[in-house]
Amino acid sequence: MPKLLIFLVFCGLGGIPFQSMSQLIDSKRDSMLVAGLLAKAEVHFNVSQIDSALYLTRQAISYSRQHQYISGEAWGLVKLNEILIYQNKLADASSHLTTLKKLALSKNDSLLLSIAYLQTAQVNLYSDLLDSAIYSLLNKK
């Protein structure tokens, strides 16, 4: 009992505020849920169940937006673009790239930003815009 009391006093006096602990738990739950949805989407994508992969990916993006989980939304957009590029729906994939770049910049995530530029180059390349594909890789703006 005294250990519990010490813990409660410690938390209540600013050591670890209860609110930030609940936010940490919510953040981990969001991360695990979105990662699970995207992992399932990857499995479906690998066995050519594209509709299921799209559904799960859109669920991950929707959940991330509702819970303001920026990283989850960004990784969901990466997966969505991968699927759309595979389906040769280049206009749809292109429409998500600006959002992906903004999210990557807001998180200061160089990996996400690099993937966004790579997908931009893929869309341009597959659209037979070779100069734009090269430009998008060399001039990252």
Steps between C-alpha positions, in 0.01 A plus 500: 500500500776755580657444155169585335469813713853608411427441132177701517671788680788494253260509204281765654791731582625530147737206462278335240168677452205264461388683187832447320497134603156455345619685189799266481273197528265643234796572274628143530152363438464719189840393377430131550156516341617689191811282463281190526262625232787589268670164561176320410470721192854399399411131534193544280699705250769231477243236405328734250190565708510865403148594613566369850835679512336827393222460756743437788727783392210745483387382844848574638500847342149575626583389854820704497317812389228456763759461775743758358774239465716668235755222459227243449331714239829553318591130494146420391539741209829334407326163484200645315728657239690173462174319424373772266828508308485121470146532358623769261261757653763766475270803526358369827847426636621844397217669687627361834865591454468865606330398823766236562778755451331746739459232766864392462617859535278560803647191669850589378525143375764466230406139420137588430611800295738284296222249434269783392761619248557143381127450445479835320776383267322167448174673407683729257700214352197278446315797353779526239615830647865404508634851546261560789600169659866595494424855612291379796790287623771762450314816606315416821272799554 
